[in-house]
């Protein structure tokens, strides 16, 4: 082939090769997928109304840069009487791009992209620690240790149902399956289970040995692990049978006085792979780790905390990090403290209301949970 004849063939081959590269996954002509950014959202004041541990607002941290402080989203709540209300709960949904926080009296919805409040609603009976269904359409918001839960439309903020339980509404969990919502009253030893399709109580688990405090569930929503008053440890319940299965106490440690919450263990969580259970020990300022692949879960080790008595525990979505309420960040494999949360001025931050939210191109793609729920 002469040179003048070869050029069209070469150009055609080059053009076809370029088109193939553009069409191929990861080809040079394809727009690169936006890099994901993992963020930890920490609502403050997240321990009572102690503004000295984070001020007021939602503090955001970069998980992949040593949990470095990124920014502060202003609080959606005003303080008409000059007193800052403590935050009672936090949850989010990536599909609807919304973040929710409760104060003692109000539920607020924040756009995760613009970071502006969309609405703030004062709910009858006040608010406590809520949960959101996986589709982001419904929130179950307990009244402030009152007799009912408000079932709230996640888009409009309208109350669609008042679910009366007659006790001290407090904590709420909706696992990834989304088939059930778990509701605990401070003054009841029985865990209530609602059907989010009908907003009716359909199951009961327990009674446990004492009134229920924090708890968690596996991803399938078939097992629950509950803290109860007076116990340095946890109890296990079977959701299908409704029966308590096991009582597990921490070996080698004794319960004692705590600064807050009035019970030795106020916090229990499963790692996302459901292989380990982590337990809070406020009295001894420790976390205790159990093998959750066995039943009952078997004690593995303990981790001493350096900052304060813990009152909560949750995890990063990949399970690499544990987040106790003390602001210490723990590597779940090495059991070592690898970071401590601080605000924009370098002051230490503590909160019991925190969760991971991941972004790609500035858009949320997944959201974690304030509870350490199973995801297996």
C-alpha positions as CSV (number, residue, x, y, z in Angstrom):
1,X,0.0,0.0,0.0
2,X,1.4,3.4,-1.0
3,X,1.7,6.1,1.7
4,X,-1.2,8.2,0.2
5,X,-3.4,5.2,0.3
6,X,-2.3,4.1,3.8
7,X,-3.3,7.4,5.6
8,X,-7.1,6.9,5.2
9,X,-6.9,3.4,6.6
10,X,-4.7,4.5,9.5
11,X,-7.1,7.4,10.3
12,X,-10.1,5.1,10.1
13,X,-8.4,2.5,12.4
14,X,-7.5,5.2,14.8
15,X,-11.0,6.6,14.8
16,X,-12.5,3.2,15.4
17,X,-10.0,2.4,18.1
18,X,-10.9,5.7,19.9
19,X,-14.6,4.9,19.7
20,X,-13.9,1.5,21.1
21,X,-11.9,3.0,24.0
22,X,-14.6,5.5,24.7
23,X,-17.3,2.7,24.8
24,X,-15.2,0.4,27.0
25,X,-15.7,0.7,30.7
26,X,-13.0,2.9,32.1
27,X,-11.9,3.9,28.5
28,X,-10.1,7.2,28.0
29,X,-13.2,8.6,26.3
30,X,-15.5,7.8,29.2
31,X,-16.3,10.4,31.8
32,X,-14.6,9.2,35.0
33,X,-16.9,8.3,37.8
34,X,-16.8,10.9,40.5
35,X,-14.7,9.9,43.5
36,X,-16.6,9.0,46.6
37,X,-16.2,11.0,49.7
38,X,-17.0,9.5,53.1
39,X,-18.3,11.9,55.7
40,X,-19.1,11.5,59.4
41,X,-22.0,13.7,60.4
42,X,-22.0,14.6,64.1
43,X,-25.0,16.5,65.6
44,X,-24.3,18.8,68.6
45,X,-25.1,19.3,71.4
46,X,-25.3,15.5,71.3
47,X,-24.8,14.8,75.0
48,X,-27.5,16.6,76.9
49,X,-27.2,20.3,76.1
50,X,-23.4,20.4,76.7
51,X,-22.3,22.9,74.1
52,X,-18.7,22.7,75.4
53,X,-18.4,19.4,73.4
54,X,-19.1,20.6,69.9
55,X,-21.2,23.8,70.2
56,X,-24.4,23.9,68.1
57,X,-25.0,22.5,64.7
58,X,-24.0,19.5,62.6
59,X,-20.2,19.0,62.4
60,X,-18.9,17.1,59.3
61,X,-15.7,15.1,59.2
62,X,-13.6,13.5,56.4
63,X,-13.4,9.8,57.2
64,X,-10.6,9.2,54.7
65,X,-8.4,12.1,55.9
66,X,-8.0,11.0,59.5
67,X,-11.5,12.2,60.4
68,X,-10.4,15.8,59.8
69,X,-12.9,18.6,60.4
70,X,-14.6,19.7,57.2
71,X,-17.4,22.1,58.1
72,X,-20.2,23.0,60.4
73,X,-23.8,23.0,59.1
74,X,-25.8,25.6,61.1
75,X,-28.4,24.3,63.5
76,X,-32.0,24.5,62.1
77,X,-33.3,25.2,65.6
78,X,-33.7,28.6,67.1
79,X,-33.6,29.2,70.8
80,X,-36.5,31.4,71.7
81,X,-35.9,31.2,75.4
82,X,-32.1,31.6,75.1
83,X,-31.4,27.9,76.0
84,X,-30.0,25.5,73.5
85,X,-32.0,22.3,73.2
86,X,-30.0,19.1,73.1
87,X,-30.2,16.9,70.0
88,X,-32.1,13.7,70.6
89,X,-31.6,11.8,67.4
90,X,-30.2,11.9,63.8
91,X,-31.0,9.9,60.6
92,X,-30.6,10.4,56.9
93,X,-31.6,9.0,53.5
94,X,-29.4,9.2,50.4
95,X,-32.2,8.7,47.9
96,X,-34.2,11.6,49.1
97,X,-31.0,13.6,49.9
98,X,-32.3,14.5,53.4
99,X,-30.8,14.7,56.9
100,X,-33.1,14.8,59.9
101,X,-32.4,15.9,63.5
102,X,-34.6,16.0,66.5
103,X,-34.4,18.3,69.5
104,X,-36.5,18.0,72.6
105,X,-39.4,19.6,70.9
106,X,-38.9,19.6,67.1
107,X,-38.0,17.6,64.1
108,X,-36.0,19.3,61.4
109,X,-35.3,18.2,57.8
110,X,-32.1,19.5,56.0
111,X,-31.2,19.2,52.3
112,X,-27.9,17.3,52.1
113,X,-26.9,19.0,48.9
114,X,-27.7,22.7,49.7
115,X,-27.4,22.1,53.5
116,X,-30.4,24.4,54.0
117,X,-33.4,23.5,56.2
118,X,-36.4,22.4,54.3
119,X,-38.8,22.4,57.2
120,X,-38.9,22.3,61.0
121,X,-42.0,20.8,62.7
122,X,-42.9,21.0,66.4
123,X,-44.5,17.5,67.1
124,X,-47.1,16.8,69.7
125,X,-45.4,15.5,72.9
126,X,-41.9,16.5,71.8
127,X,-39.2,14.3,70.2
128,X,-36.7,11.6,71.0
129,X,-34.5,9.2,69.0
130,X,-36.2,8.4,65.7
131,X,-35.7,6.1,62.8
132,X,-36.4,6.3,59.0
133,X,-37.5,3.6,56.6
134,X,-35.0,2.6,53.9
135,X,-37.0,4.4,51.2
136,X,-36.8,7.6,53.2
137,X,-40.6,8.1,53.0
138,X,-41.5,7.6,56.7
139,X,-40.0,8.5,60.1
140,X,-41.1,7.0,63.4
141,X,-40.5,9.8,66.0
142,X,-41.0,9.0,69.6
143,X,-42.6,11.6,71.8
144,X,-40.2,12.8,74.6
145,X,-40.6,9.8,76.9
146,X,-44.3,10.1,76.4
147,X,-47.2,7.8,75.5
148,X,-46.9,7.7,71.7
149,X,-44.8,7.7,68.5
150,X,-45.6,10.2,65.7
151,X,-45.4,8.6,62.3
152,X,-44.2,11.4,60.0
153,X,-44.1,11.8,56.2
154,X,-40.4,12.2,55.5
155,X,-41.0,14.5,52.6
156,X,-43.5,17.0,53.9
157,X,-43.1,16.6,57.7
158,X,-46.8,15.9,58.2
159,X,-47.9,13.5,60.9
160,X,-49.7,10.6,59.3
161,X,-50.4,8.5,62.3
162,X,-50.2,8.7,66.1
163,X,-49.2,5.3,67.5
164,X,-50.1,5.1,71.2
165,X,-48.0,2.7,73.3
166,X,-48.8,4.1,76.8
167,X,-45.3,4.1,78.2
168,X,-42.1,6.2,77.9
169,X,-41.3,6.4,74.2
170,X,-37.6,6.7,73.7
171,X,-35.6,4.8,71.1
172,X,-36.4,3.6,67.5
173,X,-34.6,1.3,65.0
174,X,-35.5,0.4,61.5
175,X,-33.0,-2.2,60.1
176,X,-31.9,-2.3,56.4
177,X,-34.6,-4.9,55.6
178,X,-37.2,-2.2,56.3
179,X,-39.9,-4.8,57.1
180,X,-40.2,-3.8,60.7
181,X,-39.7,-0.9,63.0
182,X,-38.5,-1.6,66.6
183,X,-39.7,0.7,69.4
184,X,-38.5,0.8,73.0
185,X,-40.2,2.4,76.0
186,X,-38.0,3.5,78.9
187,X,-40.4,2.0,81.4
188,X,-41.1,-1.3,79.6
189,X,-39.2,-4.5,79.5
190,X,-40.8,-5.5,76.2
191,X,-39.6,-4.4,72.8
192,X,-42.5,-3.3,70.4
193,X,-42.3,-4.2,66.7
194,X,-44.4,-2.2,64.1
195,X,-45.2,-2.9,60.5
196,X,-44.3,0.2,58.5
197,X,-46.9,-0.7,55.9
198,X,-49.8,-0.5,58.3
199,X,-48.3,1.5,61.2
200,X,-49.6,-1.1,63.6
201,X,-47.8,-3.0,66.4
202,X,-47.6,-6.5,65.1
203,X,-45.0,-8.2,67.4
204,X,-43.6,-8.1,70.9
205,X,-40.2,-9.3,72.1
206,X,-39.7,-10.1,75.7
207,X,-40.2,-9.3,78.5
208,X,-36.5,-8.9,79.2
209,X,-35.2,-8.8,82.8
210,X,-35.7,-5.0,83.2
211,X,-36.8,-1.9,81.2
212,X,-35.0,-1.6,77.9
213,X,-32.4,1.0,77.2
214,X,-30.4,1.2,73.9
215,X,-30.6,-1.9,71.7
216,X,-29.7,-3.0,68.2
217,X,-31.0,-5.6,65.7
218,X,-29.4,-7.7,62.9
219,X,-30.0,-6.7,59.3
220,X,-32.7,-9.3,58.8
221,X,-34.6,-8.0,61.8
222,X,-34.8,-11.4,63.4
223,X,-32.5,-10.9,66.5
224,X,-32.3,-8.0,68.9
225,X,-29.6,-7.2,71.5
226,X,-30.7,-5.0,74.3
227,X,-29.3,-3.1,77.2
228,X,-31.4,-3.1,80.3
229,X,-31.3,-1.2,83.6
230,X,-28.8,-2.5,86.1
231,X,-26.9,-4.8,83.7
232,X,-23.3,-4.5,82.6
233,X,-23.9,-6.5,79.5
234,X,-26.9,-7.2,77.2
235,X,-29.7,-9.6,76.6
236,X,-30.7,-11.3,73.3
237,X,-34.2,-11.7,72.0
238,X,-35.7,-13.7,69.1
239,X,-38.1,-11.6,67.1
240,X,-39.9,-14.6,65.5
241,X,-40.8,-16.3,68.8
242,X,-40.9,-13.1,70.8
243,X,-38.8,-14.7,73.5
244,X,-35.7,-13.6,75.4
245,X,-32.9,-16.1,74.6
246,X,-29.8,-15.2,76.6
247,X,-28.4,-12.9,79.2
248,X,-24.7,-12.0,78.8
249,X,-22.7,-10.3,81.5
250,X,-19.2,-8.8,81.0
251,X,-16.6,-11.1,82.7
252,X,-14.1,-9.5,85.0
253,X,-15.8,-6.1,85.4
254,X,-18.2,-4.7,87.9
255,X,-21.0,-2.2,87.4
256,X,-20.7,1.1,89.2
257,X,-21.9,4.7,89.2
258,X,-22.2,6.5,85.8
259,X,-22.2,10.2,85.0
260,X,-25.3,9.9,82.7
261,X,-28.1,7.6,81.8
262,X,-28.3,5.7,85.1
263,X,-27.3,2.3,83.8
264,X,-23.9,0.7,83.4
265,X,-24.3,-0.2,79.7
266,X,-25.9,2.5,77.6
267,X,-25.0,1.5,74.1
268,X,-24.7,-1.7,72.1
269,X,-23.9,-2.2,68.4
270,X,-23.2,-4.9,65.8
271,X,-20.5,-4.4,63.2
272,X,-22.0,-4.2,59.7
273,X,-20.9,-7.8,58.9
274,X,-22.6,-8.9,62.2
275,X,-19.4,-10.8,63.3
276,X,-18.9,-8.7,66.4
277,X,-21.0,-7.0,69.0
278,X,-19.5,-4.0,70.8
279,X,-20.8,-3.0,74.2
280,X,-20.6,0.3,76.1
281,X,-19.4,0.3,79.7
282,X,-19.8,3.7,81.3
283,X,-18.9,2.8,84.8
284,X,-15.5,1.4,83.8
285,X,-14.9,3.7,80.8
286,X,-14.4,0.8,78.4
287,X,-15.8,-0.8,75.3
288,X,-16.2,-4.6,75.4
289,X,-16.1,-6.7,72.2
290,X,-18.0,-10.0,71.7
291,X,-18.0,-12.7,69.0
292,X,-21.4,-12.4,67.6
293,X,-21.0,-15.4,65.3
294,X,-21.7,-17.5,68.4
295,X,-24.9,-17.7,70.4
296,X,-24.8,-16.4,73.0
297,X,-22.1,-14.0,71.9
298,X,-18.7,-14.8,73.5
299,X,-16.5,-12.2,75.1
300,X,-13.3,-11.4,73.1
301,X,-11.6,-8.3,74.6
302,X,-12.0,-4.8,76.1
303,X,-10.8,-1.4,75.0
304,X,-10.1,1.4,77.5
305,X,-11.3,4.9,76.5
306,X,-9.3,7.9,77.5
307,X,-11.7,10.9,77.2
308,X,-14.9,10.2,79.1
309,X,-17.5,7.6,80.0
310,X,-19.1,6.3,76.8
311,X,-22.9,6.4,76.4
312,X,-23.2,5.3,72.8
313,X,-21.6,3.3,70.0
314,X,-22.0,3.1,66.2
315,X,-19.8,2.2,63.2
316,X,-18.7,3.3,59.8
317,X,-20.5,1.7,56.9
318,X,-17.6,-0.6,56.0
319,X,-17.1,-1.5,59.7
320,X,-13.5,-0.3,59.8
321,X,-14.2,2.3,62.5
322,X,-16.1,2.3,65.7
323,X,-17.5,5.6,67.0
324,X,-18.2,5.8,70.7
325,X,-19.8,8.9,72.0
326,X,-16.5,10.1,73.5
327,X,-15.3,11.4,70.1
328,X,-12.5,8.7,70.0
329,X,-12.3,6.8,66.7
330,X,-11.3,3.2,67.0
331,X,-9.9,0.9,64.3
332,X,-12.0,-2.2,64.7
333,X,-9.2,-4.6,63.6
334,X,-6.4,-3.3,65.7
335,X,-8.6,-2.1,68.6
336,X,-6.6,1.1,68.7
337,X,-7.7,4.7,69.0
338,X,-6.7,6.3,65.7
339,X,-8.3,9.7,65.9
340,X,-10.2,12.1,68.1
341,X,-13.0,14.4,66.8
342,X,-12.3,18.1,67.2
343,X,-14.2,21.2,66.0
344,X,-12.9,24.0,63.8
345,X,-11.0,25.5,66.7
346,X,-9.4,22.2,67.7
347,X,-11.7,21.7,70.7
348,X,-12.8,18.1,71.6
349,X,-16.2,16.9,70.3
350,X,-18.4,14.3,71.9
351,X,-21.9,13.2,70.7
352,X,-24.3,10.3,70.9
353,X,-25.9,11.4,67.6
354,X,-23.7,10.6,64.6
355,X,-23.7,8.6,61.4
356,X,-21.8,8.3,58.1
357,X,-23.0,9.7,54.8
358,X,-21.2,9.0,51.6
359,X,-21.2,11.3,48.5
360,X,-20.2,11.1,44.9
361,X,-20.0,14.3,42.9
362,X,-21.6,16.2,45.8
363,X,-24.7,13.9,45.8
364,X,-25.3,11.5,48.7
365,X,-25.1,7.9,47.6
366,X,-25.5,6.0,50.9
367,X,-26.3,6.7,54.5
368,X,-25.4,4.9,57.7
369,X,-27.3,4.8,61.0
370,X,-26.9,6.3,64.5
371,X,-27.4,2.8,65.8
372,X,-24.8,0.1,65.1
373,X,-27.2,-2.1,63.2
374,X,-26.3,-5.3,61.3
375,X,-26.1,-5.2,57.5
376,X,-25.2,-8.8,56.6
